[in-house]
Amino acid sequence: MSGNPDEEKLEELRQKKMEQLQQQAEGQQGGEAQEAAQQQAEAQRKAVLRQHLTDDARKRLNTVKMSKPQFGEQVEQQVITLARSGRIQGKVDDEKMKHLLKQLQPESKSFDIKRR
């Protein structure tokens, strides 16, 4: 360099910008890998559900997930856990899914209102 302070500042800014761009590129690659891993895990979940649920049971589970997403995810996770542990023999049909939903459903609170 010629020793000009403006050129030194300009070069310093270029270096910082290059470092930022490299970090962003590395971050995107890491994010893409993480996203690919999430997609693979989701595909495995769907495959396990397809393997162990009948069409009617899958429809019922999807309906539950649409109306109560957290509860639907909980039921889905429970089915996957049961399937992986080998506690599901054959496929879960609609009646078994209803029974499972009743077991996992949180206790509903009833209120008795008495008027005087």
C-alpha positions as CSV (number, residue, x, y, z in Angstrom):
1,M,0.0,0.0,0.0
2,S,1.0,3.6,-0.5
3,G,0.4,4.4,3.1
4,N,-2.7,6.5,2.4
5,P,-5.0,6.3,5.4
6,D,-8.1,6.2,3.2
7,E,-6.8,3.2,1.3
8,E,-6.0,1.5,4.5
9,K,-9.5,2.0,5.8
10,L,-11.0,0.9,2.5
11,E,-8.9,-2.3,2.6
12,E,-9.9,-2.9,6.2
13,L,-13.5,-2.5,5.3
14,R,-13.1,-5.0,2.4
15,Q,-11.5,-7.5,4.7
16,K,-14.4,-7.2,7.2
17,K,-17.0,-7.5,4.5
18,M,-15.3,-10.7,3.1
19,E,-15.2,-12.2,6.6
20,Q,-18.9,-11.4,7.0
21,L,-19.8,-13.0,3.7
22,Q,-17.8,-16.1,4.5
23,Q,-19.5,-16.5,7.8
24,Q,-22.9,-16.1,6.2
25,A,-22.1,-18.7,3.6
26,E,-21.0,-21.1,6.3
27,G,-24.1,-20.4,8.3
28,Q,-26.3,-21.1,5.3
29,Q,-24.6,-24.4,4.7
30,G,-25.1,-25.3,8.3
31,G,-28.8,-24.2,8.1
32,E,-29.3,-26.3,5.0
33,A,-27.8,-29.3,6.6
34,Q,-30.1,-28.9,9.7
35,E,-33.1,-28.4,7.5
36,A,-32.3,-31.5,5.5
37,A,-32.0,-33.5,8.8
38,Q,-35.4,-32.1,9.9
39,Q,-36.9,-33.1,6.6
40,Q,-35.4,-36.6,6.9
41,A,-36.7,-37.0,10.4
42,E,-40.2,-35.9,9.3
43,A,-40.1,-38.4,6.4
44,Q,-39.2,-41.2,8.8
45,R,-42.1,-40.2,11.1
46,K,-44.5,-40.3,8.2
47,A,-43.2,-43.7,7.1
48,V,-43.6,-45.2,10.6
49,L,-47.2,-43.8,10.7
50,R,-48.0,-45.1,7.3
51,Q,-46.7,-48.5,8.2
52,H,-48.6,-48.8,11.5
53,L,-51.9,-46.9,10.9
54,T,-54.8,-47.8,8.6
55,D,-56.2,-45.1,6.3
56,D,-59.1,-44.4,8.7
57,A,-56.8,-44.1,11.7
58,R,-54.5,-41.7,9.8
59,K,-57.5,-39.6,8.7
60,R,-58.7,-39.4,12.3
61,L,-55.2,-38.4,13.5
62,N,-55.0,-35.7,10.9
63,T,-58.4,-34.4,11.9
64,V,-57.2,-34.2,15.5
65,K,-54.0,-32.5,14.5
66,M,-56.0,-29.9,12.6
67,S,-58.3,-29.1,15.5
68,K,-55.8,-29.5,18.4
69,P,-52.2,-29.4,17.0
70,Q,-50.4,-29.9,20.3
71,F,-52.6,-32.9,21.3
72,G,-52.3,-34.3,17.7
73,E,-48.5,-34.1,17.9
74,Q,-48.6,-35.8,21.3
75,V,-50.7,-38.7,20.0
76,E,-48.5,-39.0,16.9
77,Q,-45.4,-39.2,19.1
78,Q,-47.1,-41.8,21.3
79,V,-48.0,-44.0,18.3
80,I,-44.4,-43.7,17.0
81,T,-43.0,-44.6,20.4
82,L,-45.3,-47.6,20.7
83,A,-44.4,-48.7,17.1
84,R,-40.6,-48.4,17.7
85,S,-40.8,-50.3,21.0
86,G,-42.7,-53.1,19.3
87,R,-45.8,-52.8,21.4
88,I,-48.1,-52.4,18.3
89,Q,-49.1,-55.7,16.8
90,G,-50.4,-55.2,13.2
91,K,-51.9,-51.9,12.2
92,V,-53.8,-49.5,14.4
93,D,-57.3,-49.2,13.0
94,D,-59.9,-46.6,13.7
95,E,-61.3,-48.2,16.8
96,K,-57.8,-48.6,18.4
97,M,-57.1,-44.9,17.5
98,K,-60.3,-43.8,19.2
99,H,-59.3,-45.8,22.3
100,L,-55.8,-44.3,22.3
101,L,-57.3,-40.8,21.9
102,K,-59.5,-41.4,24.9
103,Q,-56.6,-42.6,27.0
104,L,-54.4,-39.6,26.1
105,Q,-57.1,-37.0,26.2
106,P,-56.6,-34.7,29.2
107,E,-59.2,-34.9,31.9
108,S,-62.0,-32.4,31.2
109,K,-62.9,-30.1,34.0
110,S,-66.6,-29.9,34.8
111,F,-68.1,-27.1,36.6
112,D,-71.3,-27.4,38.7
113,I,-73.0,-24.1,39.0
114,K,-75.6,-24.0,41.7
115,R,-78.0,-21.1,42.0
116,R,-79.5,-20.0,45.2
